[in-house]
Amino acid sequence: MKTQDAVELELASSMKKAFVGVVKLGMVKKCACQQPREMMSFKKQKAQLILLIIVLIAVAASHINWIKDDLGYLLTIDDRPIDLIGYLHNQMNMLTRNCESVVRLTPSQGKYQMAENLIRAYSPPDSNQAQLASVWSMNSWLLVEVEFKNLLPAVVLIQNSNSAPSIFAEGIWSGYTNPHKAAPFIRDYLSHQVKSAPAQLINCFDPQSESFK
């Protein structure tokens, strides 16, 4: 027969096991209840994020627009025009061109001075005050960016042949393009007007004057 102490010990052990079982069951129920709540919270956060994205797109759309003028399309942000297309053209040009054979001349060089004298004598008296912003050279060709006091700014192609240097009348860009970026228009115009001019020279032209920036 079991002693009283043995019976009490066995009873205490059984009660302990029963208590542990109840606690575990409660934890299971608690976890089962938490899962739907966590799922609902995640769905709510996801819905709020989607709503925020929609609001941001709507706000951005109210400030951004496209407009068209005589020279093409412009992106406007709060009615401020930006030539996004011209910017992309410039970036693509910089990535694909090869300027190893193109040299930017300085005022102390003979070709620079020759170009300056040629332009100043081209259509006096207004051309007498020509100010060269940049001169680019490749082989016998020069591309000159020039500003005047009373004339529109211009970009001029000159061929420095063995006989005598000359300005190509059909190879003169003159005028402003603002708010469009000038470089893509100038490069495209000159390459079509003077097909004999080196493509590298035209592609490597980067405007330096404020008139074409």
Contacts in CASP RR format, 6 or more apart in sequence:
PFRMAT RR
TARGET T0000
AUTHOR 0000-0000-0000
METHOD contacts of the structure
MODEL  1
MKTQDAVELELASSMKKAFVGVVKLGMVKKCACQQPREMMSFKKQKAQLI
LLIIVLIAVAASHINWIKDDLGYLLTIDDRPIDLIGYLHNQMNMLTRNCE
SVVRLTPSQGKYQMAENLIRAYSPPDSNQAQLASVWSMNSWLLVEVEFKN
LLPAVVLIQNSNSAPSIFAEGIWSGYTNPHKAAPFIRDYLSHQVKSAPAQ
LINCFDPQSESFK
2 10 0 8 1.000
63 77 0 8 1.000
63 78 0 8 1.000
64 75 0 8 1.000
64 76 0 8 1.000
64 77 0 8 1.000
65 75 0 8 1.000
65 76 0 8 1.000
66 73 0 8 1.000
66 74 0 8 1.000
66 75 0 8 1.000
66 76 0 8 1.000
67 73 0 8 1.000
67 74 0 8 1.000
67 76 0 8 1.000
67 81 0 8 1.000
68 74 0 8 1.000
71 177 0 8 1.000
71 180 0 8 1.000
71 185 0 8 1.000
72 85 0 8 1.000
72 180 0 8 1.000
73 85 0 8 1.000
74 81 0 8 1.000
74 82 0 8 1.000
74 83 0 8 1.000
74 84 0 8 1.000
74 179 0 8 1.000
74 180 0 8 1.000
75 81 0 8 1.000
75 82 0 8 1.000
75 83 0 8 1.000
75 84 0 8 1.000
76 82 0 8 1.000
81 179 0 8 1.000
82 179 0 8 1.000
83 179 0 8 1.000
83 180 0 8 1.000
83 181 0 8 1.000
86 180 0 8 1.000
86 181 0 8 1.000
86 184 0 8 1.000
87 181 0 8 1.000
89 181 0 8 1.000
89 183 0 8 1.000
89 184 0 8 1.000
90 181 0 8 1.000
90 183 0 8 1.000
90 184 0 8 1.000
93 183 0 8 1.000
93 184 0 8 1.000
93 187 0 8 1.000
93 203 0 8 1.000
97 200 0 8 1.000
97 203 0 8 1.000
97 204 0 8 1.000
98 200 0 8 1.000
99 200 0 8 1.000
99 203 0 8 1.000
99 204 0 8 1.000
101 138 0 8 1.000
101 139 0 8 1.000
101 198 0 8 1.000
101 200 0 8 1.000
102 136 0 8 1.000
102 137 0 8 1.000
102 138 0 8 1.000
102 200 0 8 1.000
102 201 0 8 1.000
102 204 0 8 1.000
103 136 0 8 1.000
103 137 0 8 1.000
103 138 0 8 1.000
104 134 0 8 1.000
104 135 0 8 1.000
104 136 0 8 1.000
104 137 0 8 1.000
105 111 0 8 1.000
105 112 0 8 1.000
105 115 0 8 1.000
105 135 0 8 1.000
105 136 0 8 1.000
105 137 0 8 1.000
105 142 0 8 1.000
106 112 0 8 1.000
107 113 0 8 1.000
107 116 0 8 1.000
107 132 0 8 1.000
111 135 0 8 1.000
111 137 0 8 1.000
111 142 0 8 1.000
111 160 0 8 1.000
112 132 0 8 1.000
112 135 0 8 1.000
114 160 0 8 1.000
114 165 0 8 1.000
115 132 0 8 1.000
115 135 0 8 1.000
115 142 0 8 1.000
115 144 0 8 1.000
115 156 0 8 1.000
115 158 0 8 1.000
115 165 0 8 1.000
116 130 0 8 1.000
116 132 0 8 1.000
118 158 0 8 1.000
118 165 0 8 1.000
118 166 0 8 1.000
118 167 0 8 1.000
119 127 0 8 1.000
119 130 0 8 1.000
119 132 0 8 1.000
119 144 0 8 1.000
119 146 0 8 1.000
119 156 0 8 1.000
119 167 0 8 1.000
120 127 0 8 1.000
120 128 0 8 1.000
120 129 0 8 1.000
120 130 0 8 1.000
121 127 0 8 1.000
122 167 0 8 1.000
123 151 0 8 1.000
126 148 0 8 1.000
126 149 0 8 1.000
126 150 0 8 1.000
126 151 0 8 1.000
127 148 0 8 1.000
127 151 0 8 1.000
129 148 0 8 1.000
129 149 0 8 1.000
129 150 0 8 1.000
130 146 0 8 1.000
130 147 0 8 1.000
130 148 0 8 1.000
131 146 0 8 1.000
131 147 0 8 1.000
131 148 0 8 1.000
132 144 0 8 1.000
132 145 0 8 1.000
132 146 0 8 1.000
133 145 0 8 1.000
133 146 0 8 1.000
133 147 0 8 1.000
133 207 0 8 1.000
133 208 0 8 1.000
133 209 0 8 1.000
133 211 0 8 1.000
134 144 0 8 1.000
134 145 0 8 1.000
134 206 0 8 1.000
134 207 0 8 1.000
134 208 0 8 1.000
134 209 0 8 1.000
135 142 0 8 1.000
135 143 0 8 1.000
135 144 0 8 1.000
135 145 0 8 1.000
136 142 0 8 1.000
136 143 0 8 1.000
136 144 0 8 1.000
136 201 0 8 1.000
136 204 0 8 1.000
136 205 0 8 1.000
137 143 0 8 1.000
137 201 0 8 1.000
138 198 0 8 1.000
138 200 0 8 1.000
138 201 0 8 1.000
138 204 0 8 1.000
139 198 0 8 1.000
140 159 0 8 1.000
140 160 0 8 1.000
140 161 0 8 1.000
141 157 0 8 1.000
141 158 0 8 1.000
141 159 0 8 1.000
141 160 0 8 1.000
141 197 0 8 1.000
141 198 0 8 1.000
141 201 0 8 1.000
142 157 0 8 1.000
142 158 0 8 1.000
142 159 0 8 1.000
142 160 0 8 1.000
142 165 0 8 1.000
143 155 0 8 1.000
143 156 0 8 1.000
143 157 0 8 1.000
143 158 0 8 1.000
143 190 0 8 1.000
143 197 0 8 1.000
143 201 0 8 1.000
143 202 0 8 1.000
143 205 0 8 1.000
144 155 0 8 1.000
144 156 0 8 1.000
144 157 0 8 1.000
144 158 0 8 1.000
145 153 0 8 1.000
145 154 0 8 1.000
145 155 0 8 1.000
145 205 0 8 1.000
145 207 0 8 1.000
145 208 0 8 1.000
145 209 0 8 1.000
145 212 0 8 1.000
146 153 0 8 1.000
146 154 0 8 1.000
146 155 0 8 1.000
146 156 0 8 1.000
147 153 0 8 1.000
147 209 0 8 1.000
147 211 0 8 1.000
148 154 0 8 1.000
151 174 0 8 1.000
152 174 0 8 1.000
152 175 0 8 1.000
152 176 0 8 1.000
153 174 0 8 1.000
153 175 0 8 1.000
153 176 0 8 1.000
153 209 0 8 1.000
153 211 0 8 1.000
153 212 0 8 1.000
154 172 0 8 1.000
154 173 0 8 1.000
154 174 0 8 1.000
154 175 0 8 1.000
155 172 0 8 1.000
155 173 0 8 1.000
155 174 0 8 1.000
155 186 0 8 1.000
155 190 0 8 1.000
155 205 0 8 1.000
155 212 0 8 1.000
156 167 0 8 1.000
156 168 0 8 1.000
156 171 0 8 1.000
156 172 0 8 1.000
156 173 0 8 1.000
157 167 0 8 1.000
157 168 0 8 1.000
157 171 0 8 1.000
157 172 0 8 1.000
157 190 0 8 1.000
157 194 0 8 1.000
157 197 0 8 1.000
158 165 0 8 1.000
158 166 0 8 1.000
158 167 0 8 1.000
158 168 0 8 1.000
159 165 0 8 1.000
159 166 0 8 1.000
159 168 0 8 1.000
159 197 0 8 1.000
168 193 0 8 1.000
168 194 0 8 1.000
168 197 0 8 1.000
170 193 0 8 1.000
170 194 0 8 1.000
171 190 0 8 1.000
171 193 0 8 1.000
171 194 0 8 1.000
171 197 0 8 1.000
173 185 0 8 1.000
173 186 0 8 1.000
173 189 0 8 1.000
173 190 0 8 1.000
175 211 0 8 1.000
176 182 0 8 1.000
176 211 0 8 1.000
176 212 0 8 1.000
177 185 0 8 1.000
177 212 0 8 1.000
182 207 0 8 1.000
182 211 0 8 1.000
182 212 0 8 1.000
182 213 0 8 1.000
183 205 0 8 1.000
183 206 0 8 1.000
183 207 0 8 1.000
183 212 0 8 1.000
186 205 0 8 1.000
186 207 0 8 1.000
186 212 0 8 1.000
187 202 0 8 1.000
187 203 0 8 1.000
187 205 0 8 1.000
190 197 0 8 1.000
190 202 0 8 1.000
191 197 0 8 1.000
191 199 0 8 1.000
191 202 0 8 1.000
207 213 0 8 1.000
END
